[in-house]
Amino acid sequence: MKLITRMYLLPKARECGTVTTLLHTPALGGAEDNYCQRKLCFLIAYLHTILDKLIKNENIVNYIKAQRLSWSGHIQRMPEARANKKIFKWNPLTTRPTGRPKYRWEDNIIQDLGQMKIKNWLTCVQNRAKWKDVVEKAKTSN
């Protein structure tokens, strides 16, 4: 299951489709089964090398957290008239169904910053050098 989650980060969908097909192929038995297993192991190793090159051998969770914080800083510094900022600040006109509230993208950012013990982040965002330090800290935090 972890493999399938990691595959979405890869640029080439053809390899991802091949691995997914091999994972769901019923056991063929004999030489065909061994061939599929060898091919699957080769493709998994290949996908891991591509992923390592993409994230430069960093922790994938911290890498995604840092990218999310970086984009959030970019959005917060935008002028209010920009379409991206309007969409980010937009509130839906209808109500959501009852039950547990769904996580919003901004909730994840606030949670990440809370874990890093960063207070007053909206003012910190305006200073690019400070915000870059926050993003770098997110890459190394656990």
MARLUM-927939 format. One record per residue: residue in three letters; x, y, z of N, C-alpha, C in turn; chain. Coordinates in Angstrom, 2 decimals. Example, Ala and Ser with C-alpha at 12.3 -4.5 7.8 and 13.67 -1.06 7.14 Angstrom:
# MARLUM-927939
(site ALA (13.19 -5.69 7.80) (12.30 -4.50 7.80) (13.20 -3.30 7.80) A)
(site SER (12.85 -2.25 7.08) (13.67 -1.06 7.14) (12.90 0.03 7.87) A)
//
This chain:
# MARLUM-927939
(site MET (0.81 -1.19 0.00) (0.00 0.00 0.00) (0.86 1.26 0.00) A)
(site LYS (1.99 1.21 0.70) (2.87 2.36 0.75) (3.44 2.67 -0.64) A)
(site LEU (3.71 1.65 -1.41) (4.24 1.83 -2.75) (3.27 2.61 -3.62) A)
(site ILE (2.00 2.28 -3.55) (1.01 2.95 -4.38) (0.92 4.42 -4.01) A)
(site THR (1.03 4.74 -2.73) (1.00 6.14 -2.30) (2.19 6.90 -2.85) A)
(site ARG (3.36 6.29 -2.87) (4.56 6.98 -3.33) (4.59 7.15 -4.84) A)
(site MET (3.87 6.33 -5.55) (3.95 6.38 -7.00) (3.35 7.65 -7.58) A)
(site TYR (2.42 8.28 -6.91) (1.77 9.45 -7.46) (2.72 10.64 -7.58) A)
(site LEU (3.85 10.59 -6.91) (4.80 11.68 -6.97) (5.73 11.60 -8.18) A)
(site LEU (5.64 10.51 -8.91) (6.57 10.29 -10.01) (6.09 10.94 -11.30) A)
(site PRO (7.02 11.43 -12.12) (6.62 12.15 -13.33) (6.15 11.25 -14.46) A)
(site LYS (6.56 9.99 -14.48) (6.21 9.12 -15.59) (5.09 8.18 -15.18) A)
(site ALA (3.92 8.37 -15.74) (2.77 7.54 -15.36) (2.87 6.14 -15.93) A)
(site ARG (3.63 5.94 -17.00) (3.71 4.63 -17.63) (4.27 3.58 -16.65) A)
(site GLU (5.35 3.94 -15.91) (5.92 2.99 -14.97) (4.95 2.72 -13.83) A)
(site CYS (4.24 3.75 -13.38) (3.29 3.56 -12.29) (2.19 2.59 -12.71) A)
(site GLY (1.69 2.74 -13.92) (0.66 1.83 -14.41) (1.17 0.41 -14.51) A)
(site THR (2.42 0.23 -14.93) (3.00 -1.10 -15.05) (3.09 -1.77 -13.69) A)
(site VAL (3.57 -1.02 -12.69) (3.70 -1.59 -11.35) (2.33 -1.93 -10.79) A)
(site THR (1.36 -1.05 -10.97) (0.03 -1.31 -10.46) (-0.57 -2.54 -11.12) A)
(site THR (-0.37 -2.71 -12.42) (-0.88 -3.88 -13.12) (-0.22 -5.15 -12.59) A)
(site LEU (1.08 -5.11 -12.38) (1.76 -6.30 -11.88) (1.36 -6.64 -10.46) A)
(site LEU (1.07 -5.62 -9.65) (0.63 -5.88 -8.29) (-0.71 -6.59 -8.25) A)
(site HIS (-1.57 -6.31 -9.22) (-2.90 -6.88 -9.23) (-3.05 -8.06 -10.18) A)
(site THR (-1.94 -8.56 -10.75) (-2.00 -9.72 -11.63) (-2.14 -10.97 -10.77) A)
(site PRO (-3.10 -11.85 -11.07) (-3.20 -13.08 -10.30) (-1.97 -13.96 -10.52) A)
(site ALA (-1.71 -14.82 -9.57) (-0.53 -15.69 -9.66) (-0.62 -16.56 -10.90) A)
(site LEU (0.41 -16.48 -11.73) (0.41 -17.24 -12.98) (1.01 -18.63 -12.78) A)
(site GLY (1.92 -18.73 -11.85) (2.55 -20.01 -11.59) (3.71 -20.25 -12.54) A)
(site GLY (4.73 -20.92 -12.05) (5.85 -21.30 -12.90) (6.73 -20.13 -13.29) A)
(site ALA (7.25 -20.21 -14.51) (8.22 -19.22 -15.01) (7.59 -17.85 -15.18) A)
(site GLU (6.31 -17.79 -15.57) (5.66 -16.48 -15.76) (5.57 -15.73 -14.45) A)
(site ASP (5.26 -16.46 -13.37) (5.15 -15.83 -12.06) (6.51 -15.29 -11.62) A)
(site ASN (7.58 -16.07 -11.81) (8.92 -15.60 -11.45) (9.31 -14.39 -12.28) A)
(site TYR (8.95 -14.39 -13.56) (9.26 -13.26 -14.42) (8.56 -12.01 -13.92) A)
(site CYS (7.29 -12.13 -13.55) (6.53 -10.97 -13.05) (7.14 -10.46 -11.75) A)
(site GLN (7.54 -11.36 -10.86) (8.15 -10.94 -9.60) (9.46 -10.22 -9.84) A)
(site ARG (10.29 -10.74 -10.75) (11.56 -10.08 -11.05) (11.32 -8.71 -11.67) A)
(site LYS (10.38 -8.63 -12.59) (10.08 -7.36 -13.24) (9.54 -6.36 -12.22) A)
(site LEU (8.70 -6.84 -11.32) (8.15 -5.97 -10.28) (9.26 -5.44 -9.38) A)
(site CYS (10.18 -6.29 -8.95) (11.29 -5.85 -8.10) (12.16 -4.84 -8.83) A)
(site PHE (12.41 -5.07 -10.11) (13.20 -4.12 -10.88) (12.49 -2.77 -10.97) A)
(site LEU (11.19 -2.79 -11.25) (10.45 -1.53 -11.37) (10.35 -0.79 -10.05) A)
(site ILE (10.19 -1.53 -8.96) (10.15 -0.88 -7.64) (11.48 -0.21 -7.35) A)
(site ALA (12.58 -0.88 -7.62) (13.89 -0.28 -7.40) (14.08 0.95 -8.29) A)
(site TYR (13.63 0.86 -9.53) (13.73 1.99 -10.45) (12.90 3.17 -9.95) A)
(site LEU (11.69 2.91 -9.48) (10.83 3.98 -8.97) (11.43 4.63 -7.73) A)
(site HIS (12.06 3.83 -6.88) (12.69 4.39 -5.69) (13.86 5.29 -6.05) A)
(site THR (14.64 4.92 -7.07) (15.75 5.78 -7.47) (15.23 7.10 -8.03) A)
(site ILE (14.15 7.05 -8.81) (13.57 8.30 -9.34) (13.06 9.17 -8.19) A)
(site LEU (12.38 8.56 -7.23) (11.86 9.31 -6.09) (12.99 9.93 -5.28) A)
(site ASP (14.06 9.18 -5.05) (15.20 9.71 -4.31) (15.83 10.90 -5.02) A)
(site LYS (15.88 10.84 -6.36) (16.41 11.97 -7.11) (15.49 13.18 -7.00) A)
(site LEU (14.19 12.95 -7.01) (13.24 14.06 -6.93) (13.31 14.78 -5.60) A)
(site ILE (13.39 14.03 -4.52) (13.37 14.67 -3.20) (14.76 14.80 -2.60) A)
(site LYS (15.78 14.42 -3.35) (17.18 14.56 -2.94) (17.45 13.86 -1.60) A)
(site ASN (16.97 12.61 -1.50) (17.20 11.75 -0.34) (16.70 12.34 0.98) A)
(site GLU (15.67 13.16 0.94) (15.09 13.72 2.15) (13.90 12.87 2.58) A)
(site ASN (13.45 13.12 3.78) (12.25 12.46 4.29) (11.06 12.99 3.49) A)
(site ILE (10.25 12.11 2.93) (9.16 12.51 2.03) (8.11 13.33 2.77) A)
(site VAL (7.83 13.02 4.02) (6.83 13.76 4.78) (7.31 15.19 5.02) A)
(site ASN (8.56 15.33 5.43) (9.11 16.66 5.66) (9.21 17.45 4.36) A)
(site TYR (9.52 16.76 3.27) (9.60 17.43 1.97) (8.24 18.00 1.57) A)
(site ILE (7.19 17.21 1.73) (5.85 17.68 1.39) (5.43 18.81 2.32) A)
(site LYS (5.75 18.70 3.60) (5.41 19.76 4.56) (6.10 21.07 4.18) A)
(site ALA (7.38 20.98 3.81) (8.13 22.18 3.43) (7.55 22.81 2.16) A)
(site GLN (7.18 21.97 1.18) (6.58 22.51 -0.05) (5.25 23.19 0.24) A)
(site ARG (4.46 22.59 1.14) (3.17 23.18 1.51) (3.38 24.53 2.20) A)
(site LEU (4.35 24.62 3.10) (4.63 25.88 3.79) (5.15 26.93 2.81) A)
(site SER (5.99 26.51 1.88) (6.53 27.44 0.90) (5.41 28.04 0.05) A)
(site TRP (4.50 27.18 -0.41) (3.38 27.67 -1.23) (2.46 28.56 -0.41) A)
(site SER (2.25 28.23 0.84) (1.41 29.05 1.71) (2.00 30.46 1.86) A)
(site GLY (3.31 30.53 2.04) (3.96 31.84 2.14) (3.79 32.63 0.86) A)
(site HIS (3.90 31.96 -0.26) (3.72 32.61 -1.56) (2.30 33.18 -1.68) A)
(site ILE (1.32 32.40 -1.29) (-0.08 32.85 -1.36) (-0.32 34.02 -0.42) A)
(site GLN (0.21 33.96 0.80) (-0.03 35.01 1.79) (0.59 36.34 1.36) A)
(site ARG (1.69 36.29 0.63) (2.35 37.54 0.18) (1.70 38.14 -1.05) A)
(site MET (0.81 37.40 -1.71) (0.17 37.92 -2.93) (-0.76 39.09 -2.61) A)
(site PRO (-0.94 40.00 -3.58) (-1.94 41.05 -3.39) (-3.35 40.45 -3.37) A)
(site GLU (-4.27 41.13 -2.71) (-5.64 40.62 -2.55) (-6.37 40.47 -3.89) A)
(site ALA (-5.96 41.19 -4.91) (-6.67 41.17 -6.19) (-6.36 39.93 -7.02) A)
(site ARG (-5.30 39.19 -6.71) (-4.92 38.01 -7.48) (-5.95 36.89 -7.32) A)
(site ALA (-6.17 36.15 -8.39) (-7.18 35.08 -8.39) (-6.83 33.98 -7.39) A)
(site ASN (-5.55 33.62 -7.30) (-5.15 32.56 -6.36) (-5.47 32.95 -4.92) A)
(site LYS (-5.23 34.20 -4.58) (-5.51 34.67 -3.22) (-7.01 34.69 -2.96) A)
(site LYS (-7.80 35.10 -3.97) (-9.25 35.11 -3.81) (-9.79 33.71 -3.59) A)
(site ILE (-9.26 32.74 -4.33) (-9.71 31.36 -4.17) (-9.31 30.83 -2.80) A)
(site PHE (-8.12 31.18 -2.34) (-7.65 30.73 -1.04) (-8.53 31.29 0.08) A)
(site LYS (-8.96 32.53 -0.04) (-9.76 33.19 0.99) (-11.26 32.92 0.84) A)
(site TRP (-11.67 32.29 -0.26) (-13.08 32.11 -0.56) (-13.76 31.20 0.45) A)
(site ASN (-14.99 31.57 0.83) (-15.81 30.74 1.70) (-17.01 30.26 0.91) A)
(site PRO (-17.33 28.97 0.98) (-18.49 28.48 0.22) (-19.78 29.09 0.74) A)
(site LEU (-20.75 29.22 -0.16) (-22.03 29.83 0.21) (-22.96 28.85 0.91) A)
(site THR (-22.78 27.57 0.65) (-23.65 26.57 1.26) (-22.99 26.01 2.52) A)
(site THR (-23.80 25.29 3.30) (-23.26 24.68 4.51) (-22.83 23.25 4.20) A)
(site ARG (-21.91 22.77 5.00) (-21.44 21.39 4.85) (-22.37 20.45 5.61) A)
(site PRO (-22.35 19.18 5.23) (-23.18 18.23 5.97) (-22.70 18.08 7.41) A)
(site THR (-23.60 17.61 8.28) (-23.24 17.46 9.68) (-22.20 16.34 9.83) A)
(site GLY (-21.50 16.40 10.93) (-20.46 15.40 11.20) (-19.15 16.10 11.49) A)
(site ARG (-18.10 15.33 11.48) (-16.78 15.90 11.76) (-16.39 16.84 10.64) A)
(site PRO (-15.90 18.03 11.00) (-15.47 18.97 9.94) (-14.30 18.40 9.15) A)
(site LYS (-14.31 18.64 7.87) (-13.22 18.16 7.02) (-12.00 19.06 7.23) A)
(site TYR (-10.83 18.44 7.12) (-9.60 19.22 7.21) (-9.48 20.11 5.99) A)
(site ARG (-9.11 21.34 6.24) (-8.80 22.26 5.15) (-7.29 22.30 4.99) A)
(site TRP (-6.87 22.80 3.85) (-5.45 22.92 3.56) (-4.78 23.82 4.60) A)
(site GLU (-5.46 24.89 4.94) (-4.91 25.84 5.91) (-4.79 25.21 7.30) A)
(site ASP (-5.69 24.28 7.65) (-5.60 23.59 8.93) (-4.31 22.79 9.03) A)
(site ASN (-3.92 22.15 7.93) (-2.66 21.40 7.93) (-1.47 22.33 8.13) A)
(site ILE (-1.53 23.51 7.52) (-0.43 24.47 7.67) (-0.33 24.95 9.12) A)
(site ILE (-1.47 25.27 9.70) (-1.48 25.74 11.08) (-0.98 24.63 12.01) A)
(site GLN (-1.36 23.40 11.74) (-0.89 22.27 12.54) (0.62 22.10 12.40) A)
(site ASP (1.14 22.19 11.18) (2.59 22.08 10.97) (3.35 23.17 11.71) A)
(site LEU (2.85 24.39 11.63) (3.51 25.50 12.30) (3.41 25.37 13.81) A)
(site GLY (2.30 24.81 14.30) (2.16 24.58 15.74) (3.16 23.55 16.23) A)
(site GLN (3.39 22.49 15.45) (4.38 21.48 15.82) (5.78 22.07 15.84) A)
(site MET (6.02 23.04 14.97) (7.34 23.68 14.91) (7.46 24.82 15.91) A)
(site LYS (6.38 25.08 16.67) (6.33 26.14 17.69) (6.59 27.52 17.10) A)
(site ILE (5.93 27.81 15.98) (6.05 29.11 15.34) (4.75 29.86 15.57) A)
(site LYS (4.87 30.98 16.26) (3.71 31.81 16.55) (3.75 33.04 15.65) A)
(site ASN (2.62 33.64 15.45) (2.50 34.87 14.66) (3.05 34.67 13.25) A)
(site TRP (2.61 33.61 12.61) (3.17 33.23 11.31) (2.74 34.15 10.20) A)
(site LEU (1.61 34.82 10.35) (1.16 35.72 9.28) (2.08 36.92 9.11) A)
(site THR (2.68 37.39 10.19) (3.65 38.48 10.07) (5.02 37.94 9.62) A)
(site CYS (5.33 36.71 10.02) (6.60 36.09 9.62) (6.64 35.83 8.11) A)
(site VAL (5.48 35.57 7.53) (5.40 35.28 6.09) (5.85 36.47 5.26) A)
(site GLN (5.57 37.67 5.71) (5.88 38.86 4.93) (7.38 39.07 4.75) A)
(site ASN (8.17 38.54 5.67) (9.63 38.63 5.56) (10.12 37.34 4.88) A)
(site ARG (10.54 37.45 3.63) (10.92 36.26 2.86) (12.09 35.50 3.48) A)
(site ALA (13.07 36.21 4.01) (14.23 35.53 4.59) (13.82 34.71 5.81) A)
(site LYS (12.97 35.28 6.66) (12.50 34.55 7.84) (11.68 33.33 7.42) A)
(site TRP (10.82 33.52 6.41) (9.96 32.43 5.98) (10.77 31.31 5.33) A)
(site LYS (11.83 31.68 4.64) (12.70 30.66 4.04) (13.36 29.84 5.14) A)
(site ASP (13.73 30.48 6.25) (14.30 29.74 7.38) (13.27 28.78 7.98) A)
(site VAL (12.00 29.22 8.03) (10.93 28.35 8.54) (10.77 27.13 7.64) A)
(site VAL (10.80 27.35 6.33) (10.66 26.24 5.38) (11.83 25.27 5.51) A)
(site GLU (13.04 25.79 5.66) (14.21 24.93 5.83) (14.13 24.15 7.15) A)
(site LYS (13.60 24.80 8.18) (13.43 24.11 9.47) (12.42 22.97 9.34) A)
(site ALA (11.40 23.17 8.49) (10.39 22.13 8.28) (11.01 20.92 7.59) A)
(site LYS (11.99 21.12 6.74) (12.61 20.00 6.03) (13.40 19.11 6.98) A)
(site THR (13.93 19.70 8.05) (14.77 18.92 8.97) (14.05 18.48 10.22) A)
(site SER (12.84 19.02 10.47) (12.11 18.64 11.68) (11.59 17.23 11.56) A)
(site ASN (11.27 16.61 12.66) (10.73 15.25 12.61) (9.37 15.23 13.13) A)
//
